[in-house]
Amino acid sequence: MSHPQTPSPAVRTLDRIFEGAAWLILGLTPILINVYNVDAYRTVQATFASILVALAVCLWAIARCLSRTWSEVGKVPLLYPIGFLVLWTLLTVPRSPAPPLGLASWWNMVAYLGFWIALSDVTARTPKLRWRLLIPVLFGFIANSVVGLMQYQHVDFMAMSRSLPQVPWLLNYFAGLDAPAKLGSAAGMLGNQNVLGGYLVGAIPLLLLAGSALLAKREQPKLAIALVASGLVGSASLVATQTRGAWVGLFLGLAWAAIALVANYGTALRRLSAKTWIAVALGLAVVGGGLAIKGEAIGLNRAIAKLQTAGTDNTSQQRINAWHVAKTMADERPVVGHGLGTYKILYFKYLVKTFNGQAIPPSMHHRYVQAHNDFIQLAGETGYLGLVLGLIVLLGFAGGGTWWMLKQPAIALSERMLVLGGITGVVAMAGSAIFGFPFHIASSSALAVGVAGLAGGVWTQQRRASSPEAQTPDYSPAQLAVYTYALPVAVAFVTFAVCWSVWNPYQADKLTKQGQELYKAGRVPEAQVALDQAIRLDPERGDARLLMGLIYAVYGRFDESEKELLAAQRSYDDVTLHYYLGRVYESVNRLDDARAEYQNALHYFPAGLDISKAVSERLAILDQATKGTPVQAGSK
């Protein structure tokens, strides 16, 4: 028998809930601000997005189980390359010094790839959903664009907050907006101007291309005007971010789109009269002139001037240095890498190897979270083979999708531009990833998956239409029970485990920050309780273990202090860790071990900084001890 034409009420309900989750992921994720920490892997935004993405994929998978339509999912493009990438990256996890962190990164990657497959499948079965999902994309995009321009104009967000209810979380939210505004940094709600730039370029092509197509066909005029207007505002905000990498990415994406348009409509373009081309040129000149006048009014000329001269600043060399560190990792283990999630753990170790005895620039001391190049970091963590598999997925989507679109003349203009806009947005974000880390950020990852899913939905729909209708086999009662009960329960259990694994580190992060504040306030016993709870929730929470080791040292419990500090090294290799471990060894008269730790600390940070001076003082005291002067335990 053939597939049922009408899904059951349960399946329809699950699909509706999935659509609601997609709205939240695409619309709400980009406006969340983290108020607890600065770690990109443990923010409010990342936790919210990861849990919601996992739940959305769970709902979709259960719906496919109940409707027994997994054969239709097989028409989603790129399933085999994605499968190889998932399996290979999983094999690299055991090589990490902190496998739980690597496994968390792997689960997160699988969830987002699964969300793309789910979006492609659902929007293929419900074509109108593709256009409805543009609304949450538009919401998050325009909110960040407008806030970014306001921040660039030094708008006082804290003054605005005084007219609102004085609720702590709301005040924290506006404080997060106000910090970039004081610097004139167009960071939007994402906390960093480079992050905002990488986010904006993912949606600008989609909004402009899809909106222009709707205007040309006079379809959904309100949505069309909103899309085009938002794309123009976002372009102005992109200039205000002053991010060269994002502009390079956008240029690559638009170049890709231009080539595809010429290949698709070259004959029609050549038939246009000279008057038409003159009218188009005049229209572009008017729009460009209007944007230039408006840009002058809000000061965007200042941003453009900075972009023209920014190549001479220190950030370029800083970024190149970060690339070299990741490349050093990749060169040492070119096949399997060091394991997912290891770049920030091994950063200082390979920073020393990269400079090989030369002076390390001070600008490199706080750049261990991202390699400032998603591709090189992927090579360092999963080997060059992992990088190749990732590029196959990316180029397979962009190149394969474009080639397929050119071979489908029957596709409507609006659908064609939706596909091209999604592909162009992904190409633009990939281009910006050469100079940054958009795929590390929840909002950018959600947007990339969202725009790719809209394009993938059209692609999947046409693949299904061009192939014979699949036949559903006659299932035995036992097989039906597996599809109806066993598989949904298994999917729900795995999803719950994933969400729990994401939620625990988030709670541990809050407790760690609470413990740090309590310790600074001198409330050491309370800090110890908070840190102990954090470590129970997340045993790989390195900064919590470091501070716990320091507390044990204060109490004179040096064995326990050493244990915590050594455990912290698995996921938090930092100069302060080696300094405190050296102090512990010095306190128990293990002077050779103390000297080794101090030397490690000096390798990480150059002379001249406060921490380096403190380490040098301890080494001088040890040198005195070797000459016969006793070292006082705990002396400063």
N, C-alpha and C positions, 0 to 999 in steps of 0.2 A: 504494500500500500504506500501511497505517497505521503509526504509530510502534511500534517494538518494545516489548513489555511488559516484558521483562527486559533490563536493561542488560548490556553486556559486562563480563567480569572487570576489564578495564582501567579502565572507567568507574566500576565499583563501588569499585575501589581508590583512584582519585582522589577520589571522594566521601568515602571514609573518611579519607583524609589531610586533606581540606578540613575535615572535622569536627574532627580533632585540632588543626589550626591555629586553628579558631574557639575551641576550648577554651583554647588558650594565649593568644589575643588577649584574651578576656573574663576569664580567670582569673588570668593571670600579669602582664599589663600593669599592673594597678592596684597590684601589690605591689613593683614595681621602683622603686628609689630612685636618682636620679642622684647620683653622687659626684664628678663632674668639673667641672660648671659650673652656672650659673644661667639660661642662655638657654633659654627654653621651646621653641625650635625645634630645639635640638641636644642634647637630653638622651638618656641611656641609654634611658629609657622611650620617647621619641618615635622614636628610631632603631629599636629593637626592634619597636615596633608597626608602623611604616611598612613595614619590610621584610617582616614577617610578613603584614600585610594584602595587600601586593602579591603575595606568593607564593600566598596563599590564593586571590585573585582569578584568578591565573594558572592554578592547578590547576582551578578551576571552569570557566574559559573553555576549557581544553584538553579537559576532560570533555564539554563541550557540543559542541565540534568533533567529537570522536570519535563521539559518539552522534547527531550531527546533529539536535539538539533546540533549535536557536536559536529556532524558531517558538514554543516554549513560553515562552521568556524574554520574548517580546512581551506576555505576560499579566501581567508584573510591573507594578504601578501606577506612574504618574508618570514614565515613561520620557521622554516629550517635554519636560516642564518641566526634568527633570534635564539632558537634552541641551542645551537652550537655555542653562541656567546654565553648563554646562561650556564651551560654545563662547564665550559672552560673556566669561567670566573669562579665557579664553585670549587673547582679543583685547586685554585690558588689560595683559598681561604686557610687551609691548614698550615701554610707556610708563614702566616702572619705571626708576629710575637704575641698578639692578642687576638686569637681566633674569634672570640665573641664579637669584637668590633668588626672584624671582617665579615662575619656572618650577618650582622645587622646591616652592613652596607649592601651585601648581596641580596638580602630580603627586600631592601628598599628598591634596588634596581629591578628585581623581578616584579615587584608590585607595579611600578610605573610601566614596564613593558607589557604586563598583563592588562593594565588600564588602556594602553593603546590598542591592543587586540580587542578588548571589550568595546571600546568606542567605535572602532571600525566595524565590528559586527552589528552593534545596535543601530548605528546611524545608517548602515546599509539596509537594514530591515525597516527603518523608519526615516525616510529621506527628509521629512520636515524637521526632524530633530536637529539636523545639521545647521539649519538656519536659526532655530531656537537657541542653540548653544552659543551662537555668536553674541547673544545678549550678555551672559555672564563674562565672556571674554572682554566685551566692550566696557562693562562696569569696572572690572579691576584695572583695565588699561587706562581709561580716562581718569580714574581716581588718582593713580600714580602720576600720570602726565601733569595734571593740574597741580597736585601737591608739589611735584618737582619744580615747576615754574614758580610757585609761591616761595619755595625754599630758596630758589636762585635770587629772588627779590628780597631776601632777608625778612620775610613776614614773621611777625612775633606770634608764634602759635601759643605760647604760654599766656599771652594777653587774651587771646581768643578763648582759652580754656576757662578763664575767670567767669565768664558768663554762663558756663555749663555747670551741671551738678558736680560738686566737689567730691567725686568718687575716686578712690586711689587708682584703680586700674585705668580710668579715663584720664587722670592727670599724668600717669606714666605714659599713656599713649601719646598725648600731646607733647610730653617731654621728649619722646622719641622722634617726633616730627621737628621739634624746635632745635635739637642739637645740630643737624645739618644746616638748618636755616641760618644759624649764627655765623656759619662759615660761608654761606652763599653756595652750598653744595646741593645740587639737584639730585637728591637721593630718593625722592618719592617716599613711599612707605616701606621701602626695602632696606633702608639703613646704609646704603653705600651707592655712590654714583655709578661705579662700574657695574654693579649688580643691576641697577635700574636700566643702564644702557643695554645690557645683554637681554633684559626682559622686553624692552620696548621694540627692539628690532625683530623679535619673534612675531609680533602682531601687526606692525605697521604695513608690511606687504599684503597681508591677508585683508586688513580693513580697507586699504586703498583699492586693491584689485577687485575684491568682492563687491564693495560699494559702487565702484565705477561700472561694473557689469550690471548691477541692478538698476543704476541710473540710465544706462544705455538702453535697457529693455523696458524701462518704466515699470519695474516690479518693486513692490514694497518700498515706496518712495521715502517714507519716514525712516525706515531702517537704513536705506541707502545713504541718505543725507547724514545720518548719525555716524555711519561707518567712515565716510569720507572725511567729515569734519573731525572726528576723533583721530584719524590717521594724520591729519595735518597738525593738530595740537600735539600729538605724540612726537611728530618730527621736530617741532620746536623744542619740546622737552628734551629730546635726544641731543640736540645741539647744546642745551644748557648743561647736560651731564659732562660734557667735555671729555668723553671717552673715545679715544682714537680707535681702540679695538672694536667697539660696537659699530663705529662708522665704517670700518673696513668690512665687517661682517655684513652690514646692510648693503654696501656696494656689491659684494660678491653675490648676495641674494638677488638684488635687482638685475645684475648682469645675467644671472641664470634665467630670471624671468624674461628679460629682453630677448635672449637667444631663443627661448621656448616660444615666445610670441611671434618672432620673425619666422621661425620654422613652421608655426601653425597657421599664421595669417599672412605670410609673405606675399602670396599672390594678390590677396585683397588689398594689402598696403600699397603694392606697386600700382594698383588701379586708381588710387586716390588722385584727385586733381591737384594742381599747384595751389589753387585757392583754398582747398581743404587744409593742406599743409601749412599755408600762411595763417589760416584761422587758428589752427592748433598751436602754432608758434606764438601768436599774439595772446592766446588764452593762457599759455604757460608763462609768458612774460608778465601778464597782469597778475596771475596768482603769485608768481615769484616776487614781483614788486611789492604786492600787498604784504607778503610774509616778511620781506626785507624791511618795509616801513614799520610793521608791527614789531619785528625783532629789534629794530633800533630803539623803539619806544620802551621795550622791557629790558634792554641791555644785552641782547643776545650777541651783538657785535663783539662784546667783551669775551664771550665764550669762543666765538670763531677765531678771534685773535690768539687766544690761548691754545686752541687746537693747532694753529699754524706754527706756533713756536714750541709746542710741548715736546717735540722730539729731542730737545736738548736737555730736558730735565733728568733728574736722577731716577725717576720711576722706570724709564726704559731699561736702564742698566740693571736696576733691581729685578725687573721681570726676567731679563735674560739670565741673570744669576740663578733665579729660581728654576728656570728651565734646565739649566746645567745640572742642578742638584737632582732633579727628577731623571734626567738622562743618565747621570752617573749610576743611579739605582737600576735603570733599565739595562745599561751596558753590563752590569755585574751579573744579572740574571736575565738574559735576553729572552728566554723561552717562557718560563713560568712566572717571572717576576717575584716580588716579595709578599704578595697577598693583598687582597682588597683592604683598603683602610689603613695601609701602613705608611703612607707618605708622611703624615704629620708625626707619626711615632719615630720614624727613622730620620727625620729631617736633619737634626743637628749632626748626627753621625755622618751622613753623606755630605753635609755642608763642609765638614772638616776634610773629608776625602776629596771633594771637588776642588777646594782651594789648595790642598796638599802643602800645608806649611806657610802659604802666603797669608797676608793680612786679610781678615774677613771684613767686608764693609759693614759698618754699623746698621745700615738699612736692612740687612738680612736677618736680623735677630727676631723679628716678629712675623715672619712670613712662612710659618710652618703649617698653617691650616690648609692652604691651597697652593698648588704649584704655579698658579697663574697661567696654566695651559692644561685644559682638561685632557687633551690627547697625550701629551708627554707624561702626565701623571698616571693615566691609564696604562701606558707602557711600563712605567716604573712599578706599578702594583700588580699587573697581570702579564707582563712580558710583552715583547713586540708582537707575539702571536695574538694576545688579547687585544692589542691595538688594531691589528689587521682585521680581526673578527668584528670589532666595533665599527671600523670604517666600512666594512662590507654591509653591515646593517644600515648605516647612514647613507652611503652612496647607493645601495640597493633601493632605498626608499626614494631618494631624490632622483637618481637617474632612471630607475625602473618606473617610477610614477610618471615622470615626464615623458618617457618613451611610450608608455601605455596610453597616456592622454593624447599624444600626437596621432596614435593609431585608431582613435575613437572619434570619427567625425560627427557621430550622431549625438554627442553629449551637448546639452544646452550651454549657452555662453556663461550663464550664472554659475552652473555646476563646474564648468571648465575653469573659471577664474577662482572658484573656491578651492579646487584641487591645486592650481598653480600658486595661489596665495599661501596655502598650507605648506607646500614644498618650499617656496621661497622663504617663508618664515623660519623653517627648520635649517635651511642652508645658511641664512643670515646668522642664526644663533650658533651654528657650528663654526662659522667664520669668526664670530666674536670669541668663541671658545679657544681659538688659537692664542688669544691675548688675555684670556680671563677664565672664569669658571662658572658660566651660567648654569651648567647642568648639575652643579653642586647645590644650587639654591632651590628650595621647594617651589616657590612661585614660578621661576623660570622653567623648571622641569615640568610642572603641571601645564604651563602654557605650551611648551614644546609638544607634549603628548596630546594636548587638546587640539592644536591646529593640525598636527599630523593625523589625528583621529578623524577630523572632518574630511581631510583629503583621502584617507584610507577608506572611509565609508563609501565614497563614490566609486573608488577603485574596486572595492569588494563587491558592491552591488552589481557593477557591470560584469565582473568575473562570474558571478552566480548566474546572471541573465544569459551569458554566452555559453554556458555549459548545460548539459542535460540535467533535468531535475533528479536529484538523488532519491533513491527509494529507501524507505525505512524498513529494515528487516523485521520479521516476526519474532518478537522476544518471548522467551519462556517466562513463566511467573518469577523464577529466581532472578533472571536478568532484569525484569521490570522492577523487582524489589531493590536491586542494586542501584538502578538509575533513580528510583523515586525516594529511597531512604538512605542507603549506605553512602552513596557519593555526596549528596548534600550534607550529611552529617560530617563526613570526612573533610569537606571543603570548609565548613563552618569551624571545625576544630582547628584546622591549620590557620585559618584567619584569626581566630581568637589568640592562638599562640603568637602569631606575628604581632598583633596589636599589643599584647601583653609585653612582648620583648621591646617594643617601642616606648610604651608608657613607663616602664620601670626606669630606664635611663633618664627620661624627662623628669620624673619625680626625684631621682637621685641628683639631678642637676640643681633643682631648686634647693634641696637639702644641703648640697655642697656650698652653694652661694650663701645660704643662711648660716652655715657653720663658719664660713670665712668672715662674715660680718660679726658674728658673736665673738670670734677669736680676736678680731681687731678691737672690739669693745672691752676685752679683758674678761669675758664670761666664758672661761675655758671649759668648765664642766659641761655647760649647755652646748658649747660648740662640739665637744666630743660626742655627745649623744646624737646630734644632728649628723655628724660625719659618719658615725657608726651605722646609722640608718641608711645613709647614702650608699655606703660600701655594701651593705646587705642587698640593696636593690640592684646595684650595678657594681659587681666586683672589679670591673675594669676601669672604674672611675679614678684615674691616676691622680688628679689634683686633690681629690678627697683623701686618698691614701698618703699623699705627700704631707698634707697638713696634719693628718692623724699621726704620722711618724714624728712630726715636729712636736706635737703635744706629748707623745710618749717620751720624747727626749727631755722636755721640760720637767716631766715627772721623774726623770732618771731611769726610766724603763728602756734601756738602750737596746736590749735584744729585740723587744717588740718594735721599737723605732726602726731598727735596721730591716726587720721583716717587712714593714709597711713601705719603707722607701724603696727597697728592692722590688717589691710587687708593683709599685707605681711606675717603675721603669718600663714595664711591659707596654704601657699605653701613654706614658707622659714623660718622655725623655727631655729634661729641661735643665738649664744651667743651675737653677736654684736647688734642684733635686741633688745634683752632685755636690753642691756646696754643703747642704745639710747632712748628706751622708758622710762627707768628710768630717764634719763636726762630731757626728756620732762616733766614728772610728777614732777620732782624736780623743774623745772623752773616755774611751775604754782602752786607750794607749795602744791602739793598732795604727801606729804612725805611718807605716808603709802604705797601708790601705787608704789612710786619710790623704797622704800625698798624691796617690794615684787619682783619687776622686777630685782633688783640687786641680790637678793637671787637666783632667777631662773638662772641668768647668772653664778653665782658661782657654782651652781649645775652642770652646763654643763662643765665648765673648772676647773681643779684643781688649787691650789695655785702654784705660781712660774712663771706663764706666764705673759706677759706684760698686756694682757687684764684683767687677774685676779687681778693684782696689781691695775689697774685703777678702777675696780669695788670695790675693798676693800677700796681704798681711798675715793670713793663716800660714801660708807657705814659709814666710820669713820666721814665724814663731817655731815652725817645725825645724827649720834650718838651725835655729838656736839650740833646739833640743838635741840635735845630732852632735852639737859641739859641747854638750854636757850641761846645758841649762835645762832644768826640768820644765815640762809643759803643764800648766795648771788646767785641769779639766774644766771645760766650760768657759775658759778665759776668752775675752773679746779682743 
